[in-house]
């Protein structure tokens, strides 16, 4: 049986007309996947025109669309400035947070989350999993939760494949490293060949007890019941059990006040605040990223479509790509 999945889609519309086809193909996998959107119209088309287009693209999967603007949510700037006032930051960084989308990202998440929560109450059920997606990002592999159905034999075979791939690249083989790469590539076996290029991260929560990768029964139980979150490029896309998610939307009202052992000098940025919220929720983070994929997000002035697409098709080795234009 397929899990019920809520997709929170947020951000400025940007390149959604290029990315929507991948969202439909690889994220909206079945009838129990519902979208709750909170988006900004940064185009010349009207919201009415966009509502028609979104309905055509996503049909009954689209359960709610919030159009965010400062005019419609005049309480947001005042709330943002109250948070900034109490942060121990210099004026330059405060101005960065005021003008960038770092804080706004979580306010939009909160608004979409409220719609999802209301829908659950109205329908009398709760979602099993939640996916956060961006309007400007291609997700190039199916997020179809097939890993929940892996047998013990399939898990053992996958551990052997990952270990073999690591050995071929003369990587250090430990229980921790194999466990990390096993979980970081869980979305698709296709990306196991990327192991040597992965900027993989494993950020265990305080209560985490690492699983023995040779114990396929325990590893299978962890896959289905463990307190973890799968993230792509930190907070670009994430997949988590619905019951473990509730604290993350609170970033809209506590941004700048979450700090964890994984925080760095930029503890105040969107990625670090997200990670701290996960840590304080006792969520272990498994993060997938590579230098090539990271470049699609980091360096707008160096964005070259040919780096990520071949004959109009997204590079099959990639799990994600941010589309700049």
Buried (B, 14 or more C-beta within 10 A) or exposed (E): EEBBBBBBBBBBBBBBEEBBEBBBEBBBBEEBBBBBBBBBBEBEEEBEEBEEBBEEBBEEBBBBBBBBEEEEBEEBEEBBEEBBEEBEBEEEBBEEBBEEBBBBBBBBBBBBBBBBBEBBEEEEEEBBBBBBBBBBBBBBBBBBBBBEEBEEEBBBEBBEBBBEBBEEEEBEEEEEBBBBBBBBBBBBBBBBEBBEBBBBBBBBBEEBEEBEBEBBEBBBEBBEEBBBBBBBBBBBBBBBBBEBBEBBBBBBEBBBBBBBEBBEEEBBBBBBBBBBBBBBBBBBBBBBBBEBBBBBBEEEEEBEEEBBBEEEEBBEBBBBBBBBE
